[in-house]
Structures are given as C-alpha cells and as structure tokens.
Amino acid sequence: MLKAALIGLGDISNIHLPAIKANPNVELTAVCDLDESFRDIVPEARFYTDYQEMLESEELDVVHICLPHYLHNPVTKAVVEKGVHVFLEKPLGLNAEEALELVELEQRHPETKICVCFQNRYNESFEMLQEIAGSGEYGKIVGIKGLVAWHRPKSYYDAKPWRGQMKYAGGGVMINQALHTMDLMQLLGGRIESIRGSVDQLLDYGIEVEDTASARIQFESGATGLFFATNANAVNSSVELQVVFEKGKFTIKDSILTRVNEDGKKEELIEDAKLPGTKFYYGASHQKLIHLFHQCIEDNSDNYVHAKDAAISIEMIDAIRKSSELKQTVKMEG
C-alpha cells in the first residue's frame, strides 16, 4: 500500500483529498499546512505545519503538492531529493527558468517521478479529439482556437494577495486560469515555431498580473493557433477548444465534443464525466490522473504528465509576455 501525504490544505486540496481516499491501495498518512485551523480537517492523517519535519518523520511514497505557485519549485526539490514521488498541482514553476530547473531535477533523479496535474488531458472529449487528430481521417490540422472567458472579482485577489503579485504567482490569467488550454493546444499542434502575443489589464484591481492575454501561434507543421483568455468576463463561460482540419471541424465546449457535419449541423460525439459538488471547470479527471499516477508508482511505469511535458506551456507564457513587451513576434526556444 502506498503511503501518501499532502502539503497545502487550500481550495484545490478539496479535489485531491477525496481522490486519494477513494483509492483502496493508498493510505493518506500525513498532511501539512501553516494554518493551524486545518489541524482536524483530515482526522485520519498526522498534521504538520513544517513540511521538512513531515519529510523527516514520515516514511512516504508520494506527496501531493497543493501550494501557491512560488512554493512549487522549492518544495518539489525538497521532496524529490528525499526520494519521494511528487504529484504537483500546476504550474510547474513561475516561469520557464524555474520550469527548466524541475525538468533537470527530473532528469537527475530518474527513479523518482514528478507528475504535473494537467488533468484535462484525460477528459473524454479531449482524448477522443486526440485520437481523431492522430488518425489522419480528416487530414492535417489547419488551425486551433483556444478561448477562456472567465470572471474573477477583486475579492478573489484580496482574499489571497499572492495571486495578484508576479513574484508569487508568476502571472495572472495565463498561468492560473488558462494554462490547461495552452497545454492542450500545444499537444494537438505539436512543436511551436513562433508566437505573437499581447497581455493587458482590463480590470482596475490594482494588481500586478495580467487579467487578459491573446496570442497567435505558428506551429512548425504550418498550422496556426489563436489563443485568448480573460478574467474580465461577467461570468465563467465554458472553455472552448476548436480544431479545424483540412476536411472537418471539431469543437469542445460545455464539456462536449461536437463535429460539424457536411450539412452544417453539429453532431455530439462524447461528453465528459462530471464530478458532483465541484466547480464545472475542474471536470472529473483529477481523480483519473491521480489514480493513474499512483498506479504508475506501483508498476514503475511512465504513463503520466512529466515535468518536461508540463514545461512547454510555461515557455509559451514567457514567449507571449516577451512578445507583448517587444511588440513583435518571438521564436520559441528549446
């Protein structure tokens, strides 16, 4: 039986904890948070306020890291250097430099796994879309569109001020709300040649991070991508991911994959599973990926989202930010 721990008992831990407990082959032995008020939130697990003390005191197989962005890099390093596997909430780091550090850490410790929580890769709608793209039935991909139009009130940043500060969050809507969409776009499109992007603030919240971003992506395959994300919408609208092939158009919206038929009508192909009691945009694939990673630890297999896989979307953010500052197209590095 795997012995698991979780560091960071904030909002996203409420998705991880039930998923860990739902696996009969995993025992949640410890949790850690600076906030003493969380001491009794997981009665079956030992509570720590110092993750270093927890790592010294517990014999662990895997640690789930659910911390603010600026702590992802140092805490992941500490856990991996103890020889303990990591399930890391996104993002991989505050920027491409930090992301690369964890990629190199992964390479130096091949016996210790780092899985990054890009759970939307495992949504049924996206899995089918990937299969369609890979089949070649509809020809090559011509274009990819990713839209995220969400709402975040000022209270969202006031409640947790780190979210609005670059040195703690690494950015705003791109790294916090739209990172999954960027990840899916690059998975479908393949290697990126260049990006022309723009970041802005449409809301007068007095924060440092962007609330709106857009980009035109040029893939090496010849396909183009259009990315747009904002937290300035009136509501949280459904994320939209659309792929135009030479011989067909497919769209994921409202967690449903549709195809436009020759007569112009939409045909529903598959709908994502839903997780009761959670925000609609979390989907149900957290548990799917968590269980998959736990199985990979037991089997010593590699079928999960590695640090090197998760670094690409962070590099995209850096490129969009650089392009916006220079007001010109930038080449993707790496």
C-alpha positions in Angstrom: 0.0 0.0 0.0 1.3 3.4 -0.9 1.8 5.9 1.9 0.7 9.4 0.7 0.9 12.9 2.1 -0.5 16.3 1.0 1.1 19.7 1.5 -1.2 22.7 1.3 -4.8 22.4 2.5 -6.3 25.3 0.4 -9.1 25.2 -2.2 -7.6 22.6 -4.6 -6.8 20.1 -1.8 -10.6 19.5 -1.7 -10.2 17.8 -5.0 -7.1 15.8 -4.2 -8.1 14.5 -0.7 -11.3 12.6 -1.9 -9.3 11.2 -4.9 -6.6 9.9 -2.6 -9.1 8.4 -0.1 -11.0 6.8 -3.0 -8.0 4.5 -3.8 -8.0 1.4 -1.6 -4.3 0.9 -2.3 -3.3 4.3 -0.9 -3.1 5.4 2.7 -3.2 9.1 3.5 -0.8 9.2 6.4 0.1 13.0 6.8 -1.0 16.5 5.8 0.8 19.8 6.2 -0.3 23.4 6.3 0.9 26.5 8.1 -2.6 27.2 9.2 -3.3 25.5 12.5 -7.1 25.8 11.9 -6.7 22.9 9.4 -5.4 20.6 12.1 -8.5 18.5 12.4 -9.6 18.7 8.7 -8.2 15.2 8.0 -8.5 13.3 11.3 -7.0 10.1 10.0 -3.7 11.8 9.0 -1.0 13.3 11.1 -0.9 17.0 10.9 2.3 19.1 10.4 3.0 22.8 10.0 6.5 22.2 8.7 6.9 20.1 5.5 10.6 19.5 6.2 9.7 18.0 9.6 7.0 15.8 7.9 9.5 14.5 5.3 11.9 13.7 8.1 9.3 12.0 10.3 7.3 10.0 7.8 8.1 7.1 5.5 6.3 8.3 2.3 5.9 7.0 -1.2 4.2 10.1 -2.7 3.5 13.7 -1.8 0.7 15.8 -3.3 1.8 19.5 -3.5 -1.2 21.9 -3.5 0.6 25.1 -2.6 0.8 28.7 -4.0 2.8 28.9 -7.2 6.0 30.3 -5.7 6.4 27.3 -3.4 6.1 24.7 -6.2 9.8 24.7 -7.1 11.5 24.6 -3.7 9.0 22.1 -2.1 9.2 19.8 -5.2 13.0 19.8 -4.9 12.9 19.0 -1.2 10.5 16.1 -1.7 12.3 14.6 -4.7 15.7 14.9 -3.0 14.2 12.7 -0.2 13.5 10.1 -2.9 9.7 10.6 -2.7 7.5 10.8 -5.8 5.6 14.1 -6.4 2.1 14.8 -7.7 2.3 18.6 -8.4 -0.5 20.9 -9.0 0.1 23.2 -12.0 2.0 25.3 -12.8 5.4 23.6 -13.0 7.1 26.9 -12.0 6.7 30.7 -12.0 8.5 31.0 -15.4 10.4 28.9 -17.9 13.6 29.2 -15.9 12.0 27.6 -12.8 10.3 25.0 -15.0 13.6 24.0 -16.5 15.1 23.5 -13.0 12.4 20.9 -12.3 12.9 19.3 -15.7 16.6 19.0 -14.8 15.7 17.7 -11.3 13.6 15.0 -13.0 16.5 14.0 -15.2 18.9 13.8 -12.3 16.5 11.6 -10.3 15.1 9.2 -12.9 14.0 6.8 -10.1 11.7 9.5 -8.6 8.6 10.5 -10.5 7.2 14.0 -10.9 3.6 14.2 -12.2 2.1 17.6 -13.0 -1.6 17.9 -12.7 -2.7 18.6 -16.3 -5.9 16.6 -15.7 -7.8 18.0 -18.8 -5.6 15.8 -21.0 -7.6 12.9 -19.6 -11.1 14.4 -20.3 -13.0 12.0 -22.5 -13.7 14.8 -25.1 -10.0 15.6 -25.4 -8.9 12.0 -25.6 -11.3 11.4 -28.5 -10.2 14.6 -30.2 -6.6 13.5 -29.9 -7.5 10.1 -31.4 -9.2 11.9 -34.3 -6.2 14.1 -34.9 -3.9 11.1 -34.8 -6.0 9.0 -37.2 -5.4 11.4 -40.1 -9.0 10.7 -41.2 -9.8 14.4 -41.6 -6.4 15.4 -42.9 -3.9 17.8 -41.3 -4.7 20.3 -38.7 -5.1 23.8 -40.2 -5.9 25.8 -37.1 -6.5 25.6 -33.4 -8.5 28.0 -31.3 -8.5 28.2 -27.5 -10.8 30.6 -25.7 -11.1 31.1 -21.9 -13.6 33.8 -20.8 -14.0 33.7 -17.1 -14.8 36.1 -14.2 -12.7 36.8 -11.2 -13.9 39.5 -8.8 -11.5 41.8 -6.9 -12.3 39.8 -3.8 -10.6 36.8 -5.4 -7.2 38.6 -5.3 -8.0 40.4 -2.0 -8.6 37.0 -0.2 -5.2 35.6 -1.3 -3.0 38.6 -2.3 -0.2 36.3 -3.7 -2.5 35.7 -6.7 -2.0 39.3 -7.8 1.7 39.6 -7.4 4.2 38.5 -10.1 6.9 37.2 -7.7 4.4 34.9 -6.0 2.0 33.9 -8.9 4.2 34.2 -12.0 1.3 35.8 -13.8 -2.4 36.1 -13.9 -5.0 34.6 -16.2 -2.4 32.7 -18.3 -0.7 30.8 -15.6 -3.7 30.5 -13.2 -6.8 30.0 -15.4 -5.8 29.3 -19.0 -2.7 27.1 -18.6 -4.7 23.9 -19.3 -6.0 25.3 -22.5 -2.5 26.3 -23.7 -1.3 22.8 -22.8 -4.0 21.2 -24.9 -3.3 23.5 -27.8 0.4 22.6 -27.9 -0.4 18.9 -27.5 -2.6 19.0 -30.6 -0.5 21.4 -32.7 3.0 20.0 -32.0 6.2 22.0 -31.9 5.8 25.8 -31.8 7.9 27.9 -34.2 6.9 31.4 -33.0 4.3 33.4 -31.0 3.0 36.9 -31.3 1.2 37.9 -28.1 -0.3 40.6 -26.0 -1.0 40.9 -22.3 -3.2 43.5 -20.7 -5.3 44.6 -17.7 -8.9 45.4 -18.4 -9.9 45.4 -14.8 -8.9 48.2 -12.3 -8.0 45.9 -9.5 -4.6 47.4 -8.6 -2.8 44.1 -9.2 0.5 43.4 -11.0 -0.6 40.3 -13.0 -2.5 40.3 -16.3 -6.2 39.6 -16.4 -6.3 39.3 -20.3 -4.0 37.8 -22.8 -4.1 36.9 -26.5 -1.7 35.2 -28.9 -1.3 34.0 -32.5 0.7 30.8 -32.5 2.7 29.5 -35.5 3.3 25.7 -35.3 6.1 24.1 -37.2 3.6 21.9 -39.0 2.2 25.0 -40.7 -1.0 25.2 -38.6 -1.8 28.4 -36.7 -3.3 28.9 -33.3 -5.4 31.6 -31.8 -5.4 31.9 -28.0 -7.5 34.3 -26.0 -8.0 34.4 -22.2 -9.6 36.9 -19.8 -10.8 37.1 -16.2 -12.8 40.2 -17.2 -16.0 38.4 -18.4 -19.2 38.8 -16.5 -19.4 35.1 -15.7 -17.4 31.9 -16.0 -18.2 30.8 -19.6 -17.3 27.4 -20.9 -13.7 27.0 -22.2 -13.8 26.4 -26.0 -11.2 24.4 -27.9 -11.7 24.1 -31.6 -9.6 22.3 -34.2 -10.0 22.9 -37.9 -8.8 20.0 -40.1 -8.4 20.0 -43.9 -11.7 18.0 -44.0 -13.6 18.8 -40.8 -14.1 21.0 -37.8 -14.4 19.8 -34.2 -15.1 21.8 -31.1 -15.1 21.1 -27.3 -17.5 23.4 -25.5 -19.6 22.8 -22.4 -17.6 19.6 -21.9 -19.0 18.1 -25.1 -17.0 17.3 -28.3 -19.0 18.1 -31.4 -18.4 17.8 -35.2 -19.9 20.0 -37.9 -21.3 17.7 -40.5 -21.4 18.4 -44.2 -24.9 19.8 -43.9 -23.6 22.3 -41.3 -25.3 20.7 -38.4 -23.5 19.9 -35.1 -23.2 16.3 -34.1 -22.4 15.5 -30.4 -19.7 12.8 -30.2 -18.9 12.5 -26.5 -19.5 14.3 -23.2 -17.0 14.5 -20.3 -17.8 12.8 -17.0 -18.7 15.2 -14.2 -17.6 15.2 -10.6 -20.6 16.1 -8.3 -20.1 19.1 -6.0 -17.1 20.7 -7.8 -16.7 23.7 -10.0 -17.7 22.9 -13.6 -14.2 23.7 -14.9 -12.4 21.2 -12.7 -14.0 18.3 -14.6 -13.8 14.8 -13.3 -10.3 13.9 -14.5 -8.3 14.9 -11.4 -9.2 11.6 -9.8 -8.5 9.8 -13.1 -4.9 11.2 -13.3 -4.2 10.8 -9.6 -5.2 7.2 -9.7 -3.2 6.7 -12.9 -0.1 8.2 -11.2 -0.4 6.1 -8.1 -0.6 3.0 -10.4 2.5 4.2 -12.2 4.4 4.3 -8.9 3.3 0.8 -8.1 4.1 -0.5 -11.6 7.2 1.7 -12.1 5.7 2.8 -15.4 5.9 6.2 -17.1 2.4 6.9 -18.5 1.8 10.3 -16.7 2.5 14.0 -17.3 6.2 14.5 -16.7 7.9 17.8 -15.8 9.3 18.0 -19.3 5.8 17.7 -20.7 4.5 20.5 -18.5 7.3 22.9 -19.2 6.1 23.7 -22.7 3.0 25.7 -21.6 5.2 27.8 -19.2 7.6 28.5 -22.1 4.5 29.7 -24.1 3.6 32.1 -21.4 7.1 33.5 -21.3 7.0 33.9 -25.1 3.7 35.7 -25.0 4.9 38.1 -22.3 8.1 38.8 -24.1 6.3 39.4 -27.4 3.9 41.8 -25.7 6.9 43.8 -24.2 8.8 43.9 -27.5 5.7 44.3 -29.7 7.0 41.7 -32.2 6.9 38.0 -33.0 9.3 35.9 -30.9 10.8 32.5 -31.7 10.1 29.7 -29.2 13.2 28.5 -27.6 14.0 24.8 -26.9 
